[in-house]
Amino acid sequence: MASAEDSVPGGGDGGDGEGLAELLAFLRAEGRPEVRRGAARALLGLTGGAEGRRLLLAGRAEGAAAALLASAGDPCAAVAGDALRALVNLAAEPAAPGALAPALPALLRRALQQEEEEQQPEGAGDHPPLAALAAAALANLSRLEAPCRHLWQALQQQQQQGEGGMARLVETALGGPAPRHALGPLLANLSQLPEARAALLDPARCVVPRLLPYTQYAGSSLWRGGVVRTLRNCCFDYGHHAWLLSDQVDLLPFLLLPLAGPEELPEEEMEKLPLDLQYLPPEKQREPDPDIRKMLLEALLLLTATKPGRQLLRERGAYFILRELHKGEADPGVRAACGKLIQVLIGDEPEPGMENLLEVEIPAEVEEQLQRLDWEEEMVPQRPAWHPPTQQPWMSSGTAAILPERDLLSAGAEASPFQPSRGLSALPFPALQPRCLLQGGEG
């Protein structure tokens, strides 16, 4: 009898279909966990290439995605782990949301499962728990608006059924001794939806204040980036700016502190800064990830959309931190974003009727020109939009890892479906859009 690994599809169309059908039969073998594990591992290897992923999602491979989804709940934890890793890879494909949509509720329940309830695969080593793999698949699935809304609806249905919904997601992410790193990108994706931001920004829920300490969390850039992206997206809702900048939340120091270095400032400048930014130690380091630095600057830029926000940033010495950052910033995209923010702070106030820059209507042709100028400024010299991590812990040994190929808003990428007001491009605002974090990167 052929082994599961021997049935990996190979050559022509007919062979591909026959081999895949045999592999799926192995995956469904009852009472044979070693056979199911071999089939799951072979399918995981197949998802390591674009052709294999397209084959699994194609019509002629009907049932492949469903079989992997079923195997994600396999009683053998090793089979479930490989099936979930394969789903993480499949979820990165554009055709994945349609094929995997029925799995959203089950993946969501698995992602929110308490880690102590899980059985870890034998020999799992440094691989993340099964809940983290489910969260990774959901993060990949929810990059675009339609599947993100489906995920939000699944959360709402769970809430109606007494399973917690959004409150459960937040509590799972933040309620343990350490944050659940893999849920950071998921929160960031959901924060692109106005209704999700309304839940996150509800003062009674106290979500944003609980996220703030993690803007400098050293334990995981995946979690830290997800938190910063979530806060950045929340700043699009200017109706909440007064609350975010009030003493009740005090968002500003948490956005500025990761951008501050060890530079000594004159006494008169130091006294204007928030207390948490005064007299920083010589070993103070800035946020090492340029993408996170840029998102922090974009969040600050959004806070300057209203006149009270601009005044507060000026009064609390934000310019001094940004000036020092701009002096030594090597990344062209971060440097450009910092320069735009400085222009807003040192420039003249807009004329009456244009104080809220998020409400200013800009002609489409002018906005297109501004976007092109922003892109040209950030891409010279050009840097890769995605820096592959040195480790790829979400893949079994011997398989090729599927990681995000680029940010949805990197050079040449299509426009995100989540559109803010056109007025965001005014005076000299860049054309910002809520972005989502493509999954992959660390355990």
PyMOL commands that set and color helices and strands:
alter all, ss='L'
color gray80, all
select helices_A, chain A and resi 5-7+13-27+33-46+50-57+59-61+64-71+77-90+96-111+115-117+130-141+145-160+165-174+183-190+194-200+207-216+221-234+238-245+251-259+267-270+275-277+290-303+307-315+318-328+332-346+357-359+364-378+422-425
alter helices_A, ss='H'
color red, helices_A
deselect
rebuild
show_as cartoon
